Amino acid sequence: MRVLLEEILEKLYQQKITPPQALRQLEDFPYQELSFAKVDHARELRKGTPEIIFGQGKKPEQLVSIARAILKKKNNLLITRLSPEIYKKIKKKLPAGKYHEIAGCFTTFKVKPPAGKGTIEVLSAGTSDIPVAEEAAITCEFLGNKVERVYDVGVAGLHRLLNHYQQLKKARVLIVVAGMEGALPSVVAGLFQAPVIAVPTSVGYGANFGGLSALLAMLNACPGGVAVVNIDNGFGAGYLASLINHL
C-alpha cells in the first residue's frame, strides 16, 4: 500500500498540480464506498487501466453512480454488456460519451490512453458472431490499440479468409471469434505467427450447447499459440490482447 501511495504522489508531482488538487485526487484512496459497490480508483496505478464496469445485472441508478465516481477522477470510462433498453434510461445522465449498440458498450474518454505497439486484428467466423467481436474490438480501442476488423471469414468459405492474408500477417495479436464448431482459431493459428486469442460464442444449433462445443474445440486446438477465453467473453479477449500489444 505504501508503494502504491508513493506512485500516486509521484504521478501527481509530475502533473504539477496544486496541493488542493492533489488532495482531491487522493480522496477515496484506495477505493470509494458506494454501499452497493466499491469503486477501485487505484486500479489504473496497479494495472495500467481504470476500473471497467460490467453493466449486465446492474440497475440504471447503480450504473450512473459508479460511472460518475470514475469520471470524477478524470478516468476514462468503459461499460460493457449495456443493453439498449438500459442505455436509454441512463444516457441523459451520462451525456458525454458514445454508445456502441452492436457491442453493447459505452465509452467516454477523459485522457488519451497509452498507445499499443502494433495492430490487433479482430476476426469473426460469421456475421452472427459480430456482437462479441465488436465487444473485443471496442475494448481494444478503449485501451489505446489500433484495431482492424475482418468479419465473416469462417471455415464455411476459407477463400474469404485468405483474401486478407497479407493484412493479417502484419498483426501483433489476433482475436478470433467463432461459434458453431469453433474451428476458425485453429486455422488462423496454423497460418500466422502472432498469438491467437480464441473466443467461443454461444452461436449454434442445439448440439452447440450454448457455446460449450466451440469452447472445447478451441481448448483442443492443434496449433501452438492459442489462448482461449470464456464463452462470449469479447471483453476478456480484448483486454488480454491489449496487454500483449503494450508489452
C-alpha atoms as a printed R data frame, in Angstrom:
    type eleno elety resid chain resno       x       y       z
1   ATOM     1    CA   MET     A     1   0.000   0.000   0.000
2   ATOM     2    CA   ARG     A     2   2.864   2.384   0.800
3   ATOM     3    CA   VAL     A     3   4.474   1.750  -2.591
4   ATOM     4    CA   LEU     A     4   1.153   2.395  -4.318
5   ATOM     5    CA   LEU     A     5   0.662   5.665  -2.427
6   ATOM     6    CA   GLU     A     6   4.190   6.751  -3.383
7   ATOM     7    CA   GLU     A     7   3.347   6.061  -7.032
8   ATOM     8    CA   ILE     A     8   0.233   8.219  -6.741
9   ATOM     9    CA   LEU     A     9   2.200  11.084  -5.190
10  ATOM    10    CA   GLU     A    10   4.872  10.827  -7.873
11  ATOM    11    CA   LYS     A    11   2.204  10.915 -10.599
12  ATOM    12    CA   LEU     A    12   0.615  13.989  -9.027
13  ATOM    13    CA   TYR     A    13   4.025  15.679  -8.713
14  ATOM    14    CA   GLN     A    14   4.735  15.101 -12.409
15  ATOM    15    CA   GLN     A    15   1.384  16.687 -13.299
16  ATOM    16    CA   LYS     A    16   2.446  19.847 -11.386
17  ATOM    17    CA   ILE     A    17  -0.908  20.227  -9.674
18  ATOM    18    CA   THR     A    18  -1.621  22.296  -6.577
19  ATOM    19    CA   PRO     A    19  -1.906  20.768  -3.077
20  ATOM    20    CA   PRO     A    20  -5.725  21.194  -3.008
21  ATOM    21    CA   GLN     A    21  -5.957  19.442  -6.377
22  ATOM    22    CA   ALA     A    22  -3.719  16.659  -5.094
23  ATOM    23    CA   LEU     A    23  -5.920  16.249  -2.037
24  ATOM    24    CA   ARG     A    24  -8.996  15.825  -4.223
25  ATOM    25    CA   GLN     A    25  -7.157  13.228  -6.304
26  ATOM    26    CA   LEU     A    26  -6.304  11.263  -3.166
27  ATOM    27    CA   GLU     A    27  -9.865  11.288  -1.850
28  ATOM    28    CA   ASP     A    28 -11.364   7.814  -1.508
29  ATOM    29    CA   PHE     A    29  -7.947   6.097  -1.770
30  ATOM    30    CA   PRO     A    30  -7.730   3.176  -2.412
31  ATOM    31    CA   TYR     A    31 -11.459   2.789  -3.199
32  ATOM    32    CA   GLN     A    32 -14.705   4.691  -2.876
33  ATOM    33    CA   GLU     A    33 -17.560   3.157  -0.900
34  ATOM    34    CA   LEU     A    34 -20.966   3.475  -2.569
35  ATOM    35    CA   SER     A    35 -22.798   0.994  -0.288
36  ATOM    36    CA   PHE     A    36 -23.667  -1.233  -3.248
37  ATOM    37    CA   ALA     A    37 -20.206  -1.007  -4.872
38  ATOM    38    CA   LYS     A    38 -16.583  -0.280  -4.040
39  ATOM    39    CA   VAL     A    39 -15.106   1.781  -6.867
40  ATOM    40    CA   ASP     A    40 -11.427   0.907  -7.241
41  ATOM    41    CA   HIS     A    41  -9.790   4.239  -8.113
42  ATOM    42    CA   ALA     A    42  -6.268   2.852  -7.591
43  ATOM    43    CA   ARG     A    43  -6.682   0.185 -10.261
44  ATOM    44    CA   GLU     A    44  -5.098   2.272 -13.005
45  ATOM    45    CA   LEU     A    45  -1.905   2.615 -10.963
46  ATOM    46    CA   ARG     A    46  -1.806  -1.143 -10.294
47  ATOM    47    CA   LYS     A    47  -2.979  -2.394 -13.657
48  ATOM    48    CA   GLY     A    48  -2.440   0.454 -16.096
49  ATOM    49    CA   THR     A    49  -6.170   0.661 -16.871
50  ATOM    50    CA   PRO     A    50  -9.084   2.207 -14.967
51  ATOM    51    CA   GLU     A    51 -11.884   0.143 -13.479
52  ATOM    52    CA   ILE     A    52 -14.290  -1.112 -16.145
53  ATOM    53    CA   ILE     A    53 -17.988  -1.573 -15.412
54  ATOM    54    CA   PHE     A    54 -19.791  -4.814 -16.222
55  ATOM    55    CA   GLY     A    55 -23.250  -3.463 -16.959
56  ATOM    56    CA   GLN     A    56 -25.311  -6.637 -17.023
57  ATOM    57    CA   GLY     A    57 -27.449  -7.100 -13.917
58  ATOM    58    CA   LYS     A    58 -26.903  -3.591 -12.559
59  ATOM    59    CA   LYS     A    59 -29.736  -1.127 -12.057
60  ATOM    60    CA   PRO     A    60 -29.615   2.118 -14.074
61  ATOM    61    CA   GLU     A    61 -29.075   4.242 -10.957
62  ATOM    62    CA   GLN     A    62 -26.208   1.972  -9.880
63  ATOM    63    CA   LEU     A    63 -24.528   2.306 -13.277
64  ATOM    64    CA   VAL     A    64 -24.847   6.081 -13.188
65  ATOM    65    CA   SER     A    65 -23.400   6.338  -9.664
66  ATOM    66    CA   ILE     A    66 -20.405   4.132 -10.459
67  ATOM    67    CA   ALA     A    67 -19.786   5.873 -13.785
68  ATOM    68    CA   ARG     A    68 -19.891   9.338 -12.203
69  ATOM    69    CA   ALA     A    69 -17.442   8.240  -9.500
70  ATOM    70    CA   ILE     A    70 -14.991   7.062 -12.175
71  ATOM    71    CA   LEU     A    71 -15.404  10.162 -14.341
72  ATOM    72    CA   LYS     A    72 -14.961  12.462 -11.339
73  ATOM    73    CA   LYS     A    73 -11.400  11.155 -11.031
74  ATOM    74    CA   LYS     A    74 -10.760  12.108 -14.682
75  ATOM    75    CA   ASN     A    75 -10.536   8.450 -15.677
76  ATOM    76    CA   ASN     A    76 -11.753   7.008 -18.952
77  ATOM    77    CA   LEU     A    77 -14.969   5.011 -18.756
78  ATOM    78    CA   LEU     A    78 -15.985   1.722 -20.351
79  ATOM    79    CA   ILE     A    79 -19.265  -0.026 -19.598
80  ATOM    80    CA   THR     A    80 -19.735  -3.467 -21.150
81  ATOM    81    CA   ARG     A    81 -22.890  -5.570 -21.540
82  ATOM    82    CA   LEU     A    82 -25.092  -2.494 -21.650
83  ATOM    83    CA   SER     A    83 -28.419  -3.212 -23.338
84  ATOM    84    CA   PRO     A    84 -30.152  -0.578 -25.488
85  ATOM    85    CA   GLU     A    85 -33.046  -0.518 -23.012
86  ATOM    86    CA   ILE     A    86 -30.801   0.307 -20.050
87  ATOM    87    CA   TYR     A    87 -28.768   2.795 -22.101
88  ATOM    88    CA   LYS     A    88 -31.935   4.748 -22.911
89  ATOM    89    CA   LYS     A    89 -32.547   5.112 -19.169
90  ATOM    90    CA   ILE     A    90 -29.085   6.478 -18.381
91  ATOM    91    CA   LYS     A    91 -28.000   8.406 -21.487
92  ATOM    92    CA   LYS     A    92 -29.320  11.760 -20.261
93  ATOM    93    CA   LYS     A    93 -27.328  11.371 -17.048
94  ATOM    94    CA   LEU     A    94 -24.144  10.371 -18.915
95  ATOM    95    CA   PRO     A    95 -24.290  12.608 -21.987
96  ATOM    96    CA   ALA     A    96 -20.557  12.916 -22.708
97  ATOM    97    CA   GLY     A    97 -19.927   9.508 -24.237
98  ATOM    98    CA   LYS     A    98 -20.670   7.138 -27.087
99  ATOM    99    CA   TYR     A    99 -22.894   4.076 -27.104
100 ATOM   100    CA   HIS     A   100 -21.743   1.239 -29.348
101 ATOM   101    CA   GLU     A   101 -25.005  -0.623 -29.865
102 ATOM   102    CA   ILE     A   102 -23.679  -3.732 -31.648
103 ATOM   103    CA   ALA     A   103 -21.035  -4.280 -28.971
104 ATOM   104    CA   GLY     A   104 -23.329  -3.240 -26.124
105 ATOM   105    CA   CYS     A   105 -20.607  -0.913 -24.813
106 ATOM   106    CA   PHE     A   106 -20.449   2.707 -23.669
107 ATOM   107    CA   THR     A   107 -17.200   4.707 -23.739
108 ATOM   108    CA   THR     A   108 -16.070   8.115 -22.503
109 ATOM   109    CA   PHE     A   109 -12.529   9.456 -22.794
110 ATOM   110    CA   LYS     A   110 -11.035  11.951 -20.364
111 ATOM   111    CA   VAL     A   111  -7.394  11.285 -21.268
112 ATOM   112    CA   LYS     A   112  -5.677   9.664 -24.213
113 ATOM   113    CA   PRO     A   113  -4.756   6.039 -23.346
114 ATOM   114    CA   PRO     A   114  -1.173   4.853 -23.950
115 ATOM   115    CA   ALA     A   115  -0.800   3.556 -27.496
116 ATOM   116    CA   GLY     A   116  -0.241  -0.107 -28.281
117 ATOM   117    CA   LYS     A   117   2.831  -1.230 -30.222
118 ATOM   118    CA   GLY     A   118   1.119  -2.722 -33.250
119 ATOM   119    CA   THR     A   119  -2.215  -3.699 -34.781
120 ATOM   120    CA   ILE     A   120  -4.753  -6.059 -33.265
121 ATOM   121    CA   GLU     A   121  -6.814  -7.912 -35.860
122 ATOM   122    CA   VAL     A   122 -10.302  -8.977 -34.785
123 ATOM   123    CA   LEU     A   123 -11.861 -11.763 -36.854
124 ATOM   124    CA   SER     A   124 -15.342 -13.233 -36.742
125 ATOM   125    CA   ALA     A   125 -16.271 -16.567 -38.264
126 ATOM   126    CA   GLY     A   126 -19.809 -15.455 -39.092
127 ATOM   127    CA   THR     A   127 -21.994 -12.380 -39.077
128 ATOM   128    CA   SER     A   128 -23.812 -13.739 -36.001
129 ATOM   129    CA   ASP     A   129 -20.505 -13.608 -34.092
130 ATOM   130    CA   ILE     A   130 -20.005  -9.885 -34.736
131 ATOM   131    CA   PRO     A   131 -21.526  -8.590 -31.446
132 ATOM   132    CA   VAL     A   132 -18.921 -10.498 -29.420
133 ATOM   133    CA   ALA     A   133 -16.182  -9.490 -31.870
134 ATOM   134    CA   GLU     A   134 -17.236  -5.849 -31.542
135 ATOM   135    CA   GLU     A   135 -17.049  -6.053 -27.746
136 ATOM   136    CA   ALA     A   136 -13.459  -7.232 -28.166
137 ATOM   137    CA   ALA     A   137 -12.658  -4.539 -30.725
138 ATOM   138    CA   ILE     A   138 -14.175  -1.684 -28.689
139 ATOM   139    CA   THR     A   139 -12.276  -2.881 -25.601
140 ATOM   140    CA   CYS     A   140  -9.007  -2.867 -27.560
141 ATOM   141    CA   GLU     A   141  -9.655   0.632 -28.897
142 ATOM   142    CA   PHE     A   142 -10.632   1.904 -25.450
143 ATOM   143    CA   LEU     A   143  -7.260   0.685 -24.152
144 ATOM   144    CA   GLY     A   144  -5.312   2.558 -26.839
145 ATOM   145    CA   ASN     A   145  -4.815  -0.014 -29.579
146 ATOM   146    CA   LYS     A   146  -5.095   0.210 -33.337
147 ATOM   147    CA   VAL     A   147  -7.733  -2.307 -34.420
148 ATOM   148    CA   GLU     A   148  -8.673  -3.766 -37.795
149 ATOM   149    CA   ARG     A   149 -11.785  -5.885 -38.299
150 ATOM   150    CA   VAL     A   150 -12.150  -8.866 -40.624
151 ATOM   151    CA   TYR     A   151 -15.649 -10.298 -40.344
152 ATOM   152    CA   ASP     A   152 -17.486 -13.301 -41.805
153 ATOM   153    CA   VAL     A   153 -14.412 -15.324 -42.783
154 ATOM   154    CA   GLY     A   154 -15.296 -18.693 -41.235
155 ATOM   155    CA   VAL     A   155 -14.404 -22.186 -42.376
156 ATOM   156    CA   ALA     A   156 -17.535 -22.496 -44.500
157 ATOM   157    CA   GLY     A   157 -15.595 -20.479 -47.098
158 ATOM   158    CA   LEU     A   158 -11.880 -20.235 -46.301
159 ATOM   159    CA   HIS     A   159 -11.136 -18.346 -49.528
160 ATOM   160    CA   ARG     A   160 -12.661 -15.310 -47.747
161 ATOM   161    CA   LEU     A   161 -10.014 -15.538 -45.027
162 ATOM   162    CA   LEU     A   162  -7.151 -15.998 -47.482
163 ATOM   163    CA   ASN     A   163  -8.098 -12.786 -49.275
164 ATOM   164    CA   HIS     A   164  -6.894 -10.984 -46.111
165 ATOM   165    CA   TYR     A   165  -3.665 -12.962 -45.786
166 ATOM   166    CA   GLN     A   166  -1.212 -10.070 -46.274
167 ATOM   167    CA   GLN     A   167  -3.138  -7.849 -43.851
168 ATOM   168    CA   LEU     A   168  -3.382 -10.492 -41.120
169 ATOM   169    CA   LYS     A   169   0.282 -11.424 -41.465
170 ATOM   170    CA   LYS     A   170   1.238  -7.997 -40.060
171 ATOM   171    CA   ALA     A   171  -0.848  -8.327 -36.884
172 ATOM   172    CA   ARG     A   172   0.759  -8.285 -33.450
173 ATOM   173    CA   VAL     A   173  -2.221 -10.089 -31.903
174 ATOM   174    CA   LEU     A   174  -5.153 -11.938 -33.493
175 ATOM   175    CA   ILE     A   175  -8.537 -12.220 -31.790
176 ATOM   176    CA   VAL     A   176 -10.641 -14.922 -33.444
177 ATOM   177    CA   VAL     A   177 -14.343 -15.154 -32.573
178 ATOM   178    CA   ALA     A   178 -16.346 -18.210 -33.622
179 ATOM   179    CA   GLY     A   179 -19.413 -20.214 -32.699
180 ATOM   180    CA   MET     A   180 -20.756 -23.418 -34.258
181 ATOM   181    CA   GLU     A   181 -17.848 -25.895 -34.193
182 ATOM   182    CA   GLY     A   182 -15.285 -23.202 -33.308
183 ATOM   183    CA   ALA     A   183 -12.745 -24.231 -35.937
184 ATOM   184    CA   LEU     A   184 -11.519 -20.844 -37.164
185 ATOM   185    CA   PRO     A   185  -8.891 -20.160 -34.424
186 ATOM   186    CA   SER     A   186  -7.047 -23.385 -35.302
187 ATOM   187    CA   VAL     A   187  -6.918 -22.394 -38.968
188 ATOM   188    CA   VAL     A   188  -5.681 -18.883 -38.162
189 ATOM   189    CA   ALA     A   189  -3.063 -20.136 -35.695
190 ATOM   190    CA   GLY     A   190  -1.740 -22.516 -38.341
191 ATOM   191    CA   LEU     A   191  -1.237 -19.675 -40.808
192 ATOM   192    CA   PHE     A   192   0.136 -16.743 -38.793
193 ATOM   193    CA   GLN     A   193   2.940 -16.082 -36.311
194 ATOM   194    CA   ALA     A   194   1.089 -13.733 -33.935
195 ATOM   195    CA   PRO     A   195  -0.554 -15.133 -30.797
196 ATOM   196    CA   VAL     A   196  -4.212 -16.047 -31.247
197 ATOM   197    CA   ILE     A   197  -6.859 -15.326 -28.620
198 ATOM   198    CA   ALA     A   198  -9.840 -17.558 -29.327
199 ATOM   199    CA   VAL     A   199 -13.342 -16.524 -28.278
200 ATOM   200    CA   PRO     A   200 -16.105 -19.154 -28.438
201 ATOM   201    CA   THR     A   201 -19.605 -17.770 -28.883
202 ATOM   202    CA   SER     A   202 -22.980 -19.202 -27.976
203 ATOM   203    CA   VAL     A   203 -23.989 -19.084 -31.657
204 ATOM   204    CA   GLY     A   204 -25.012 -22.503 -32.995
205 ATOM   205    CA   TYR     A   205 -27.617 -25.228 -33.130
206 ATOM   206    CA   GLY     A   206 -28.658 -27.463 -30.231
207 ATOM   207    CA   ALA     A   207 -25.564 -29.656 -30.028
208 ATOM   208    CA   ASN     A   208 -23.507 -26.477 -29.758
209 ATOM   209    CA   PHE     A   209 -24.697 -26.444 -26.107
210 ATOM   210    CA   GLY     A   210 -24.701 -22.665 -25.895
211 ATOM   211    CA   GLY     A   211 -21.065 -22.381 -26.991
212 ATOM   212    CA   LEU     A   212 -19.672 -25.306 -24.991
213 ATOM   213    CA   SER     A   213 -18.767 -27.326 -28.090
214 ATOM   214    CA   ALA     A   214 -16.890 -24.353 -29.560
215 ATOM   215    CA   LEU     A   215 -15.110 -23.793 -26.234
216 ATOM   216    CA   LEU     A   216 -13.955 -27.414 -26.047
217 ATOM   217    CA   ALA     A   217 -12.839 -27.363 -29.676
218 ATOM   218    CA   MET     A   218 -10.722 -24.268 -29.071
219 ATOM   219    CA   LEU     A   219  -9.198 -25.749 -25.914
220 ATOM   220    CA   ASN     A   220  -8.182 -28.737 -28.053
221 ATOM   221    CA   ALA     A   221  -6.654 -26.596 -30.814
222 ATOM   222    CA   CYS     A   222  -3.786 -28.382 -32.554
223 ATOM   223    CA   PRO     A   223  -1.519 -25.404 -33.456
224 ATOM   224    CA   GLY     A   224   0.542 -23.779 -30.721
225 ATOM   225    CA   GLY     A   225  -0.022 -20.194 -29.674
226 ATOM   226    CA   VAL     A   226  -3.777 -20.306 -28.987
227 ATOM   227    CA   ALA     A   227  -5.217 -18.927 -25.745
228 ATOM   228    CA   VAL     A   228  -8.944 -19.318 -25.031
229 ATOM   229    CA   VAL     A   229 -11.287 -17.087 -23.050
230 ATOM   230    CA   ASN     A   230 -14.783 -17.870 -21.822
231 ATOM   231    CA   ILE     A   231 -17.898 -18.150 -23.986
232 ATOM   232    CA   ASP     A   232 -18.977 -14.765 -25.425
233 ATOM   233    CA   ASN     A   233 -16.206 -13.001 -23.468
234 ATOM   234    CA   GLY     A   234 -15.161 -10.409 -26.021
235 ATOM   235    CA   PHE     A   235 -14.057  -8.056 -23.253
236 ATOM   236    CA   GLY     A   236 -11.645 -10.616 -21.798
237 ATOM   237    CA   ALA     A   237 -10.122 -11.231 -25.215
238 ATOM   238    CA   GLY     A   238  -9.719  -7.525 -25.899
239 ATOM   239    CA   TYR     A   239  -8.130  -6.861 -22.520
240 ATOM   240    CA   LEU     A   240  -5.628  -9.704 -22.927
241 ATOM   241    CA   ALA     A   241  -4.803  -8.638 -26.485
242 ATOM   242    CA   SER     A   242  -4.128  -5.115 -25.240
243 ATOM   243    CA   LEU     A   243  -1.747  -6.367 -22.552
244 ATOM   244    CA   ILE     A   244   0.201  -8.293 -25.197
245 ATOM   245    CA   ASN     A   245   0.220  -5.329 -27.591
246 ATOM   246    CA   HIS     A   246   1.576  -2.981 -24.909
247 ATOM   247    CA   LEU     A   247   4.493  -5.213 -23.904
